[in-house]
Amino acid sequence: MSTRKHTALPKAEILIEALPWLTRHHGRTVVIKFGGNAMVDEELKAAFAQDVVFLRHAGLKPVVVHGGGPQISAHLDRLGLVSEFKAGLRVTTDEAMDVVRMVLAGQVQRELVGLLNQHGPLAVGMTGEDAHTMTATKRYAEVDGERVDIGRVGEITRIETGAIQALLDDGRIPVVSSIARSADDGHVYNINADTAAAALAAELGAETLMVLTDVEGLYEDWPNSDEVISRLTASELEKLLPDLASGMVPKMEGCLHAVRNGVRTARVIDGRVQHSILLEIFTDEGIGTMVVPDEAAPGRGERA
């Protein structure tokens, strides 16, 4: 008598496919930049929270870093304040900075912590200001070769990982808002969340940096083709940077910084796809663009 094929067998096969990745990454830190559509769509938000909790229960140590561009713009709009961008960076007046701080730490972070904590007492919210986790200095934009003052926009000068590491050691999931205080003038600055996530990943010695975005990955020849580059080395990425769309630059610069500073892989994945994090890391095909250090062995078959 032939054995009846069990209908749940494909589920077991998927779990087995994930086994090498789980074994290799057990106890390792993964930094995830939460952004784009995944931040504003209710179903995607819920799926993101499930993915992060799954990683935690699978023995990894996830850290979530978030911005909040759409929410900040919406709040400024309600207050009658204009959203202005120069060289891809939000011009942040003192008044706008109050809104940025309130929206990031008081709205976006709180909602994300709430979604994660539906699954247990796991997530703890903090900002780059807490325990001097991130220290910044004022950043200027460059427009047509000229240095332009864009207000309270900062770049990170120092990362102090003690508070995050303590939370990870306690089995918690840190949720970090990308704002930082300056050691120069004491002001609080708005930090690009892609840049913040990459800096944190490097300083934490993370295994992987994952950046959620609103595209499938890095395109081979956009707009002529929608073929996604599935894997490239740091040097290959560096050559492509000058030709990238402005929105992708901080994401890919972040990936480059991460893999050049000890992070084993950096990935840009499509946050519009439900459970994109699990699809990217637990399946052989993956769904995004993976950046690896130059010395990494060639080939995409081994995704992790």
N, C-alpha and C positions, 0 to 999 in steps of 0.2 A: 504494500500500500504506500503510495507516494505521500510524503509529508505535505500537509496543506501549507501553502505560503502564508505567513501571518501578515495581516494588513499593516501592522505597525512596524514591520521590518525596515522600511526606509528611514523611520525615525532613529532606529538603532544604528543604522549605517551612518547617518549624519553625526550622531554622537561619537562614533568611532573615528570619523574623519577629524573631529576636533581633538581627539586624545593627544596626539603629539604636541599640538599647540598648547594644550592645557598643562601637560607635563613640563614643557620647557618654560612656561610663563608662571608657574605656580610661585606665589610669593613675590612676584615682580610688580613694579609700579607701572601703571599706564595712565597717561595724562590725556584727557579728552576735552577739546575745545567745542563747546556747545554754541551753535549759532545758526543763522539763516532761518529757513522755513520751519525747521524742527523746533524753533523757539516760539512760533506763533500758532501752529496747528495743534489742536488739542490731542488728536490721535497720535501724531508724531511725538509730542511731548511725553505722552504716557508710555509709548514704545521705547523712547530713549531712556526713561527712568527704569523700565524693566531690564533693558540691556545692561545698564550700569550695575544694577543690583545683581543680575546674573553673573557678571564678571566678579563681583565681590564674593558671591557664594561659590564661585568656581575656583577661589583661592588667589585671585589677583587683588591688587590694591589700586582701585581707580581713584583719580583726582579729577574733578570737573572744574574747568575754567570757563567763564561765560562773559560775554559782552551784553549788549542790549540795544543795538542800533535802531530797530523798528520801534521799540517801546519808548526810547528816548525821543525820537522824532515825533511820535504821536503825542507825548506829554508836552513837549515844547510847543507843538502846534496848538494844543488846548490852551496854553498860556499866552498864545499870540507871539511866541518867539520864533524867529526864522532859523531853520536848519541850513547852515552853509558849510560847504566842503571845499577844501583846497588841497590839491595833490592827494586826494583820497582820504584826507583826515578831516574830522569834524572840527570846525572852528568853535572853540569852547570858551565863552566869556565866563566871568565870575558867576553871573546869574545862571547861565546854562550849566555850569559845573555843579551847582546846588541840585539841579534837576537830574543830572547824570548820576550823582551820588545816591540820590533818593530812589531813582528808578532801579539802578543796578542792585543796591544793597537792600532796598525796602520792598521791591516788587518782583523783579526777575529771580533774584536769588531765593527769596522766600517761597515763591511758587515752586521752584525746582526742588528745594529742600522738602517741601510738603509732598511732592510727587514721589520722591525717593523714600520718604519716611512712611508712605502707605505700606511699604514692604518690611518695615521693622525700624528700630531706633538706630538708623545708620548714618544719615547725612547731617553734617554740621556746616552751617554757612559762615563765611568769613570774607573779609576783603583784603586786598593787598596792604591796607593800613595796619591790620591786626598783627601784633608782635613783630612789626617791621618786616613782614613777609616780603613786601616789595618796596624798594626805595627808588625814587625817580628824580629826574632833572627835566627842566623845561625842554620841549622839542620844538624845533622850527620846521616849517615846510619849505620845500624848494620849488618855486614856480618860475619857469623860464630862466633858470640859473640864478634867480634872486632868492635870498633868505626872507621868508615871510613869517610874521608873528601870528600864530593861530590860537593864542590864549593858553588855557589850562590843559594843554595836551603834553603828555610826558613821555620820556623814554626811560626804561629801567636801567638803573646804575648798579643795583645790588639786590640779591635775593637771599633771604634768610629762611631756610626751610624747617626750622625747629618745630614750629607750631603744627605745620602740615604733617611732618613726620610723626609727631606725638599722636595726632589723630589717627594716622594710618596704623601705627603700632597698637592702637586701642581698637582696631577693627572698624573704624568709622570711614565715611566717604566725605572728604573735604569738598566744599563747593565754594569756589573762590571768585569774587567779583574783581574785575580788572581795573581797580583804582589804586593809587599809591601816593604816599606823602613824600615831599621833597625834603632832603636834608639841607638844601641850600636856603630855601625861603619859608619852609614850613607849610606851604600850600599843598592842597590835595590836587592830583592830576589824573586826567582820564588817560588810560593806557589802552592801546590796541590789544584786543583780547587774543588775537592770533600770536602776536609778539609775546604777550605775557605767558601764554600756554607753552610756547617753545622755550622760553627762558626757564620756566619752572621745570619742564621736562628734563632739560640739561642739568639743572642744579640738583634735582632729585635723583639723577642717575636712572631715569625711567627706561624701561625696555622699549616702549612705543609711545609716540605722539600721534593722536588721531584728531583731525580737523574736519568737523562737519561743515558742509557748504551747500550751495544751491545748484551745483553742477555735478555731472557724473564723475568728474576727476579732471586731470589736466589733459586738454585736447592736443592731438598730434599736430593739426594744422587748421586751427579755428580761424575764420568761419568757413573755410573751404571743406572741412571734414569734421564729423563728430566722433572720429575714432579716438578713443581714450588711451593715453599712454599708461600701461599697467604697472610698469616698473622702470625706474631710472636711477642712476647714481648721482651723488652730490655734484660731481663735475659736469655731468650732462645737464642737470637742472640749472647750474650756474650759467651755462651758455644760453639757456632759454629765457632766463629772467628778464633781460632788457625788452623782449618782445611780448611779454605777457600783458593781459588786460589788467588795469590798475587794481581791480578788486581782488585779483588772484595774487598780486605781488606780496602783500604781507603774509598770506597763507604759505606761499612757496618759500619766501625768505625764512619764515619760521621753521618750516621743514628742513631747510638747508642748515640753519643754525643748530637745530636739534641733532641731526646726524653727524655734523662736524664736531659736536661737543659730547659725544658718548652715548647718544640715544641710538638704539640698534636699527629701528625703522621708524619712518614718519609716513603717515598716510593721509591723503585728502579723500574724503568719501562723501557720497551724496546723502545729505540729511533729509531729502524729500522721500527717501525710500524707508518704509517701516523696518525696524530692526537692522538698519544698515551696519551698525557696529558688529553685530553677531555675524551677519553675512560676510563682512570683510575679513574678520579674523578667524572664523571657524570653518570656512569653506576654501577649498583649493583654488577656486576661480577668483574669489574676491570680487569687489565691485568698484574699486577706486584706483587711485594712483599711489604707488608705494615708492618712497625715496629711501635709498640705502647708502651707507658710506661707500666711498670708492673702493675700499679693499674687500667689500662683500663679494661673495662668489656669484657669478652670473646665473640667470635663470629665474623664471617666475613660478615654476611648478611648486617650489617650497615657499609658500606664502609668508610664513612667519619668520 
